Amino acid sequence: MTFGAMNLFVLTSTATVTLALWFVVDQLRRKPLCQLNVVAAFFAVAIGSFIFSAVYGDRLGPLLPVFGFLCVAGCGWSWLLSRSLFDPARAGERWPFALVALLSLSGFGGQFLPDGWAWSGAFRQVTGMMSSTVLLMSLFEAWRGIGLAMSRAEGRFRVTFIIGYLCLLLFAVIIVDNAPAGSFFAREAETVRVLMAMAALAGGIAAVRYRQRHPVTAQRKARKSEPVAGAGLDRLALKVGRTLSAEDVFTTPNLKIGDLAQILGEPDYKVTQAITTGLGFANFNRCLNSYRVDMAKRLLVDPAHRNTSILDIAMSCGFGSIGPFNRAFKEDTGQTPRAFRRGDRCDVISNEQGQACDR
């Protein structure tokens, strides 16, 4: 490797690892945390580990096997990321995670098999083929949704993802891995792989950012007319209720139906039907506000919050401003928050037990 190439290698590696670390922190700090955030974080960890191993190699000492395992798991996390991006309803399944763990352990263990063992070559070859298959499955996840009724923007996003992914994959297999001895790509293979890893990370970040702004459940229109009924609706309604009852969910500012659907791994139209039919609310906002107002009522009568302003209570419950809070509170209780706090109200505990309230 030439001196100039070495400088480029170090600079690119440092930039990629820094970008990966930033993205991991950014995704894990998001509230509410959903599967896409977690999978995207591990995808970035796998790429960062690959770069770290390429830079430091044997100098990692006993930590080298750990980074090696994370690198091997990269193919699987690419597939899981694609599932989370393009089909969140199926992304909630657990078997893909078990499959990726099995493949990663197999590939990692294959590195330590003795070369003299009769089956070591075949084992590594089979593991390599399985990893390649998982990489191709990432393309399938993006492709399988094309043809359903969706917006043009969603179609362009999927096509762009497929083209970019194919370019990286073909470049890696055809140009880098099979470069003639003595050629530029053979001499600078490490630098080129680092550049490709950086491109893959940048593409993954862009895809995740797009999906977080445009949930896939909002794009699927072909199945919106399909009713959800019976036991399936009841189960989903219970799931919606349990999820929304978590304080870190219903207090999230500007929470949308698409955000909740993404957390649940369900299409938004199903979540809407579960709220309106299964839970009996007029719409998502009424349902969400019921949890927020219940929390506000508890805080307003809590002696520990006697000196907390009504605005601060409203904000802590997830409302963006005092106006919507006052309207939602009065709609629920028939009183303003100030009157409720003053004591011109029914006992909160009695109401929760279902007793009548005389106003």
C-alpha positions as CSV (number, residue, x, y, z in Angstrom):
1,M,0.0,0.0,0.0
2,T,1.4,3.4,-1.0
3,F,1.9,6.3,1.4
4,G,-1.0,8.2,-0.2
5,A,-3.2,5.2,-0.1
6,M,-2.3,4.6,3.5
7,N,-3.3,8.1,4.4
8,L,-6.6,7.7,2.6
9,F,-7.2,4.3,4.3
10,V,-6.7,5.8,7.8
11,L,-8.7,8.9,7.1
12,T,-11.6,7.0,5.6
13,S,-11.5,4.4,8.3
14,T,-11.6,7.0,11.1
15,A,-14.5,8.9,9.4
16,T,-16.5,5.7,8.9
17,V,-16.1,4.5,12.5
18,T,-17.0,7.9,13.8
19,L,-20.1,8.0,11.6
20,A,-21.1,4.5,12.8
21,L,-20.7,5.5,16.5
22,W,-22.8,8.6,16.0
23,F,-25.5,6.7,14.2
24,V,-25.7,4.0,16.9
25,V,-26.1,6.6,19.6
26,D,-28.7,8.5,17.6
27,Q,-30.8,5.5,17.0
28,L,-30.7,4.1,20.6
29,R,-31.6,7.5,22.0
30,R,-34.9,7.8,20.1
31,K,-38.1,7.5,22.0
32,P,-40.1,5.5,21.6
33,L,-37.5,2.9,20.7
34,C,-38.7,0.5,17.9
35,Q,-37.2,-2.5,16.1
36,L,-36.0,-0.4,13.2
37,N,-33.9,1.7,15.6
38,V,-32.3,-1.3,17.2
39,V,-31.6,-3.2,14.0
40,A,-30.1,0.0,12.4
41,A,-27.8,0.4,15.4
42,F,-26.5,-3.1,15.1
43,F,-26.1,-2.7,11.4
44,A,-23.8,0.3,12.1
45,V,-22.0,-1.7,14.8
46,A,-21.2,-4.5,12.3
47,I,-19.8,-2.0,9.8
48,G,-17.8,-0.2,12.4
49,S,-16.4,-3.5,13.7
50,F,-15.3,-4.4,10.2
51,I,-13.4,-1.1,9.8
52,F,-11.9,-1.4,13.3
53,S,-10.6,-4.9,12.5
54,A,-9.2,-3.8,9.2
55,V,-7.3,-0.9,10.8
56,Y,-6.0,-2.6,13.9
57,G,-6.0,-6.3,13.1
58,D,-3.9,-8.5,15.4
59,R,-3.3,-5.5,17.6
60,L,-6.8,-6.0,19.1
61,G,-5.4,-9.0,20.9
62,P,-8.1,-10.9,22.9
63,L,-10.8,-8.6,21.5
64,L,-10.2,-9.7,17.9
65,P,-12.6,-12.6,18.1
66,V,-15.4,-10.3,19.4
67,F,-14.9,-7.9,16.4
68,G,-14.7,-10.9,14.1
69,F,-18.1,-12.1,15.3
70,L,-19.6,-8.7,14.8
71,C,-18.2,-8.5,11.3
72,V,-19.6,-12.0,10.3
73,A,-23.0,-10.9,11.6
74,G,-23.0,-7.9,9.2
75,C,-24.7,-9.9,6.4
76,G,-27.5,-10.9,8.7
77,W,-28.0,-7.4,10.0
78,S,-28.3,-6.1,6.5
79,W,-31.1,-8.5,5.8
80,L,-32.9,-7.6,9.1
81,L,-32.5,-3.9,8.3
82,S,-34.1,-4.5,4.9
83,R,-37.0,-6.3,6.6
84,S,-37.5,-3.5,9.1
85,L,-37.4,-0.9,6.3
86,F,-39.8,-2.5,3.8
87,D,-42.1,-4.8,5.8
88,P,-42.4,-3.9,9.4
89,A,-45.4,-6.1,9.9
90,R,-43.2,-9.1,9.3
91,A,-40.1,-7.6,10.9
92,G,-41.6,-8.3,14.3
93,E,-41.1,-12.1,13.8
94,R,-38.5,-13.7,15.9
95,W,-37.2,-16.5,13.7
96,P,-35.1,-14.3,11.4
97,F,-33.1,-13.2,14.5
98,A,-32.5,-16.8,15.4
99,L,-31.5,-17.6,11.8
100,V,-29.0,-14.7,11.7
101,A,-27.6,-15.7,15.1
102,L,-27.1,-19.3,13.8
103,L,-25.4,-18.1,10.6
104,S,-23.2,-15.7,12.5
105,L,-22.1,-18.4,15.0
106,S,-21.4,-20.8,12.1
107,G,-19.4,-18.3,10.2
108,F,-17.5,-17.2,13.2
109,G,-16.7,-20.8,14.3
110,G,-15.6,-21.7,10.8
111,Q,-12.7,-19.3,11.1
112,F,-11.2,-21.4,13.9
113,L,-11.5,-24.8,12.2
114,P,-8.2,-26.5,11.6
115,D,-7.2,-26.5,7.9
116,G,-6.3,-30.2,8.1
117,W,-9.8,-31.2,9.1
118,A,-11.5,-33.0,6.2
119,W,-14.7,-31.0,6.4
120,S,-13.3,-27.6,7.2
121,G,-13.3,-26.4,3.6
122,A,-16.8,-27.6,2.9
123,F,-18.1,-26.1,6.1
124,R,-16.7,-22.7,5.2
125,Q,-18.0,-22.9,1.7
126,V,-21.5,-23.8,2.8
127,T,-21.4,-21.0,5.4
128,G,-20.2,-18.5,2.8
129,M,-23.0,-19.5,0.4
130,M,-25.6,-19.1,3.2
131,S,-24.2,-15.6,4.0
132,S,-24.4,-14.7,0.3
133,T,-28.0,-15.9,0.2
134,V,-28.9,-13.7,3.2
135,L,-27.3,-10.7,1.4
136,L,-29.5,-11.4,-1.7
137,M,-32.6,-11.7,0.6
138,S,-32.1,-8.0,1.4
139,L,-32.9,-7.2,-2.2
140,F,-35.9,-9.5,-2.1
141,E,-37.4,-7.6,0.9
142,A,-37.3,-4.4,-1.1
143,W,-38.5,-5.9,-4.3
144,R,-41.4,-7.9,-3.0
145,G,-43.4,-4.8,-2.1
146,I,-43.2,-3.4,-5.6
147,G,-46.5,-3.9,-7.4
148,L,-48.7,-3.1,-4.4
149,A,-50.5,0.2,-4.6
150,M,-48.1,2.7,-3.2
151,S,-47.0,6.3,-3.7
152,R,-44.5,7.2,-6.4
153,A,-42.1,8.4,-3.7
154,E,-42.2,4.9,-2.0
155,G,-41.6,3.3,-5.4
156,R,-38.6,5.5,-6.1
157,F,-37.2,4.8,-2.7
158,R,-37.4,1.0,-3.2
159,V,-35.9,1.2,-6.7
160,T,-33.1,3.5,-5.5
161,F,-32.3,1.1,-2.6
162,I,-32.2,-1.9,-5.0
163,I,-29.9,-0.2,-7.5
164,G,-27.5,1.1,-4.8
165,Y,-27.4,-2.3,-3.1
166,L,-26.8,-4.1,-6.3
167,C,-24.0,-1.7,-7.3
168,L,-22.2,-2.3,-4.0
169,L,-22.7,-6.1,-4.2
170,L,-21.6,-6.5,-7.8
171,F,-18.6,-4.1,-7.3
172,A,-17.5,-6.2,-4.3
173,V,-17.8,-9.6,-6.0
174,I,-16.8,-8.8,-9.5
175,I,-14.2,-6.1,-9.3
176,V,-12.6,-6.3,-5.9
177,D,-12.8,-10.0,-4.9
178,N,-11.8,-11.2,-8.4
179,A,-9.3,-8.4,-9.3
180,P,-6.2,-9.7,-11.3
181,A,-3.0,-9.9,-9.3
182,G,-1.0,-6.7,-9.5
183,S,-4.0,-4.6,-10.5
184,F,-5.0,-1.4,-8.7
185,F,-7.9,-3.1,-7.0
186,A,-5.7,-6.0,-5.9
187,R,-3.1,-3.6,-4.5
188,E,-5.5,-1.3,-2.7
189,A,-8.1,-3.9,-1.8
190,E,-8.3,-2.9,1.9
191,T,-8.8,0.8,1.1
192,V,-11.5,0.0,-1.5
193,R,-13.3,-2.3,0.9
194,V,-13.3,0.5,3.6
195,L,-14.7,3.0,1.0
196,M,-17.4,0.5,0.1
197,A,-18.2,0.0,3.8
198,M,-18.5,3.7,4.2
199,A,-20.8,3.9,1.2
200,A,-22.9,1.0,2.6
201,L,-23.2,2.8,6.0
202,A,-24.1,6.1,4.4
203,G,-26.7,4.4,2.3
204,G,-28.1,2.6,5.3
205,I,-28.4,5.8,7.3
206,A,-30.1,7.6,4.4
207,A,-32.6,4.7,4.0
208,V,-33.4,4.6,7.8
209,R,-33.8,8.4,7.9
210,Y,-36.2,8.3,4.9
211,R,-38.3,5.5,6.5
212,Q,-38.5,7.3,9.8
213,R,-40.0,10.3,8.0
214,H,-42.2,8.2,5.7
215,P,-43.4,5.0,7.5
216,V,-44.1,2.1,5.1
217,T,-47.5,1.5,6.7
218,A,-48.7,4.8,5.5
219,Q,-47.8,3.8,1.9
220,R,-49.6,0.5,1.6
221,K,-53.0,1.4,0.2
222,A,-54.1,-1.7,-1.6
223,R,-55.1,-3.5,1.6
224,K,-56.8,-0.7,3.4
225,S,-60.3,-1.9,2.6
226,E,-59.6,-5.3,4.2
227,P,-61.5,-5.4,7.5
228,V,-59.9,-6.7,10.7
229,A,-62.4,-8.5,12.8
230,G,-62.9,-11.2,15.4
231,A,-60.2,-12.6,17.6
232,G,-57.5,-10.9,15.5
233,L,-59.0,-7.4,16.2
234,D,-59.4,-8.2,19.9
235,R,-55.7,-9.3,20.2
236,L,-54.5,-6.2,18.3
237,A,-56.7,-3.9,20.4
238,L,-55.1,-5.4,23.6
239,K,-51.7,-5.0,22.1
240,V,-52.4,-1.3,21.2
241,G,-53.7,-0.7,24.7
242,R,-50.6,-2.3,26.4
243,T,-48.3,-0.3,24.1
244,L,-50.0,3.0,24.6
245,S,-50.2,2.6,28.3
246,A,-46.4,2.7,28.6
247,E,-45.5,6.2,29.8
248,D,-42.5,6.6,27.4
249,V,-44.9,6.0,24.5
250,F,-48.0,8.1,25.2
251,T,-45.9,11.0,26.5
252,T,-43.9,11.2,23.3
253,P,-44.6,14.6,21.7
254,N,-46.2,14.6,18.2
255,L,-46.8,10.9,18.3
256,K,-48.6,9.8,15.1
257,I,-50.6,6.8,14.2
258,G,-47.8,5.8,11.8
259,D,-45.3,5.9,14.7
260,L,-47.5,3.6,16.8
261,A,-48.0,1.3,13.8
262,Q,-44.3,1.1,13.3
263,I,-43.7,0.2,17.0
264,L,-46.4,-2.6,16.8
265,G,-45.2,-3.8,13.4
266,E,-48.7,-3.5,12.0
267,P,-50.2,-1.5,9.1
268,D,-51.6,1.8,10.3
269,Y,-55.1,1.0,9.0
270,K,-55.3,-2.1,11.2
271,V,-54.1,-0.1,14.2
272,T,-56.8,2.5,13.4
273,Q,-59.5,-0.2,13.3
274,A,-58.3,-1.6,16.6
275,I,-58.6,1.8,18.2
276,T,-62.0,2.7,16.8
277,T,-63.7,-0.7,16.8
278,G,-61.7,-2.7,19.4
279,L,-61.1,0.1,22.0
280,G,-64.1,2.2,21.1
281,F,-62.5,5.6,20.6
282,A,-63.5,8.0,17.9
283,N,-60.0,8.3,16.5
284,F,-56.3,7.9,17.5
285,N,-56.0,11.4,19.0
286,R,-58.9,10.7,21.4
287,C,-57.3,7.4,22.4
288,L,-53.9,9.0,23.0
289,N,-55.3,11.9,24.9
290,S,-57.2,9.6,27.3
291,Y,-53.9,8.3,28.5
292,R,-52.3,11.7,28.7
293,V,-55.3,13.2,30.6
294,D,-55.4,10.3,33.1
295,M,-51.7,11.0,33.9
296,A,-52.4,14.7,34.2
297,K,-55.3,14.1,36.6
298,R,-52.9,12.1,38.8
299,L,-50.3,14.8,38.7
300,L,-52.8,17.6,39.5
301,V,-53.9,15.9,42.7
302,D,-50.5,14.7,43.7
303,P,-49.1,16.8,46.7
304,A,-45.6,16.4,45.3
305,H,-46.7,18.4,42.2
306,R,-48.6,21.0,44.1
307,N,-46.3,23.8,42.9
308,T,-45.8,22.4,39.4
309,S,-47.4,24.7,36.8
310,I,-50.2,23.3,34.7
311,L,-48.2,24.0,31.5
312,D,-45.3,21.9,32.8
313,I,-47.8,19.1,33.7
314,A,-49.3,19.3,30.2
315,M,-45.8,19.1,28.6
316,S,-44.7,16.2,30.7
317,C,-47.9,14.3,29.7
318,G,-47.0,14.7,26.0
319,F,-49.1,17.7,25.0
320,G,-47.2,20.2,22.8
321,S,-49.0,23.3,24.2
322,I,-51.5,24.4,26.8
323,G,-54.4,24.9,24.3
324,P,-54.8,21.3,23.2
325,F,-54.3,20.1,26.8
326,N,-57.1,22.3,28.1
327,R,-59.5,21.2,25.4
328,A,-58.7,17.5,25.9
329,F,-58.9,17.8,29.6
330,K,-62.3,19.6,29.6
331,E,-63.6,17.1,27.1
332,D,-62.7,14.3,29.3
333,T,-63.6,15.7,32.7
334,G,-66.0,18.6,32.0
335,Q,-63.7,20.9,33.9
336,T,-60.6,23.0,33.3
337,P,-57.3,21.7,34.8
338,R,-57.3,24.6,37.2
339,A,-60.8,23.8,38.5
340,F,-59.9,20.2,38.8
341,R,-56.8,21.0,40.8
342,R,-58.7,23.4,43.0
343,G,-60.8,20.6,44.3
344,D,-64.1,21.3,42.4
345,R,-64.1,17.7,41.1
346,C,-65.0,14.1,41.9
347,D,-62.6,12.0,43.8
348,V,-60.1,10.5,41.2
349,I,-60.0,7.2,43.0
350,S,-63.7,6.9,43.0
351,N,-63.9,7.7,39.3
352,E,-61.3,5.0,38.5
353,Q,-63.5,2.5,40.4
354,G,-66.5,3.4,38.2
355,Q,-68.5,5.3,40.8
356,A,-70.9,8.0,39.6
357,C,-69.8,11.7,39.6
358,D,-72.3,14.3,40.4
359,R,-71.4,17.7,39.1
